[in-house]
């Protein structure tokens, strides 16, 4: 059996790991000269989004035999709107490194691969590979292939700008800012690599691309962050929000972001990318139904994304009200520090009303 994997990202590497465990050595085609997102970053896996799987790191290890080692545990999470501030404390999730550094979680996964060959500097064409290989797993981190296959449904665009800043940071805490003046209905954030470096950026929705530089400066000014010393600033490519209508077209399987598995509220998708890569391997090698395996992942992503449909209508006063409710002691405790799966439960209801 010949399997090609397009992209050596999270879903591609998890697919390769599972293929090896099932006795098949795939070929990975990576367009860059090394693995890892070219823009260093820190991602947050919020525990409130993964209540269904309980403790997500243990879940991935026990169910998928993949251990992702975080930079640190998240012990506090601060949310700020124009006139409100809420701080939540507890076991809230994990911060993980993304990029080409040795501690990034794709680099960690790469070390577990024993036999799979990664062919670098190859911008592979999935259509040509589909003629040569029995199966192709697209894990490119892009939506181009899904668009080309006619299965992508676009639901908006996020424009980003940020950088790595020097300062004095709590490496177990992140701050998220909601303010339509600079982020539209998106958000800005400070998320630490360590106690002296952090990602500081904006993720704007409902604004224009040409505005991003001006909006980033406005964010720093309004939140009194002009004192931060940036090692560098960058503007990554725009991020298209959406979902796919099908996960498989003939012998081509979509995984990770290519399969629309990034939720549209905050942009979290790492756990789903890992699981989809493993599911793709099990489907092509063991004949399991890929659509059936992927259904719970899509359901969860859509539950979380249902909040985006509401937030897209928000003004600053609405973000203030939202934080006022989230800051209520009983609500805060129930959502963040119990095992109740509020996000999926409420998301199901919102999906019904959003229709």
HURAVEN-V86549 format. One record per residue. RES is the residue in one small letter. PHI is phi as a letter, one per 40 degrees, with the letter a starting at -180 (none if undefined). Layout:
BEGIN
res: [RES	RES]
phi: [PHI	PHI]
END
This chain:
BEGIN
res: [x	x	x	x	x	x	x	x	x	x	x	x	x	x	x	x	x	x	x	x	x	x	x	x	x	x	x	x	x	x	x	x	x	x	x	x	x	x	x	x	x	x	x	x	x	x	x	x	x	x	x	x	x	x	x	x	x	x	x	x	x	x	x	x	x	x	x	x	x	x	x	x	x	x	x	x	x	x	x	x	x	x	x	x	x	x	x	x	x	x	x	x	x	x	x	x	x	x	x	x	x	x	x	x	x	x	x	x	x	x	x	x	x	x	x	x	x	x	x	x	x	x	x	x	x	x	x	x	x	x	x	x	x	x	x	x	x	x	x	x	x	x	x	x	x	x	x	x	x	x	x	x	x	x	x	x	x	x	x	x	x	x	x	x	x	x	x	x	x	x	x	x	x	x	x	x	x	x	x	x	x	x	x	x	x	x	x	x	x	x	x	x	x	x	x	x	x	x	x	x	x	x	x	x	x	x	x	x	x	x	x	x	x	x	x	x	x	x	x	x	x	x	x	x	x	x	x	x	x	x	x	x	x	x	x	x	x	x	x	x	x	x	x	x	x	x	x	x	x	x	x	x	x	x	x	x	x	x	x	x	x	x	x	x	x	x	x	x	x	x	x	x	x	x	x	x	x	x	x	x	x	x	x	x	x	x	x	x	x	x	x	x	x	x	x	x	x	x	x	x	x	x	x	x	x	x	x	x	x	x	x	x	x	x	x	x	x	x	x	x	x	x	x	x	x	x	x	x	x	x	x	x	x	x	x	x	x	x	x	x	x	x	x	x	x	x	x	x	x	x	x	x	x	x	x]
phi: [none	b	b	b	b	c	h	b	c	c	c	c	c	c	c	c	c	c	d	c	c	c	g	b	b	c	b	b	b	b	c	c	c	a	c	h	d	c	b	d	a	b	b	b	b	c	c	c	c	b	d	c	c	g	c	c	c	c	c	c	c	c	c	b	f	b	b	b	c	c	c	a	c	c	b	a	b	b	b	b	b	d	b	b	a	b	b	b	b	i	c	b	h	b	b	b	c	b	h	b	c	c	c	c	c	c	c	c	c	d	c	c	c	b	b	c	c	b	c	c	f	b	c	c	c	c	c	c	c	c	c	c	b	c	a	b	b	c	b	c	g	b	b	d	c	c	c	c	c	g	b	c	b	c	b	h	b	b	b	b	a	i	a	c	b	c	i	b	b	c	c	b	b	b	b	b	b	b	a	c	c	b	b	f	c	c	a	b	a	b	b	c	c	a	c	b	b	a	c	b	a	b	b	c	b	g	b	c	c	c	c	d	c	c	c	c	c	c	d	c	c	c	c	f	b	c	c	c	b	c	c	a	b	a	b	c	d	d	b	c	c	i	a	b	c	a	c	a	b	f	c	b	b	b	b	g	c	c	c	g	c	b	c	c	c	b	g	c	a	c	d	c	c	c	c	c	c	c	c	c	c	c	c	c	c	b	g	c	c	c	c	c	c	c	d	c	c	c	c	c	d	c	c	c	c	c	c	c	c	c	c	c	c	c	b	d	c	c	c	d	c	d	c	c	c	c	c	c	d	c	c	d	c	c	c	c	b	b	c	c	c	c	c	c	c	c	d	c	c	c	d	c	c	c	c]
END
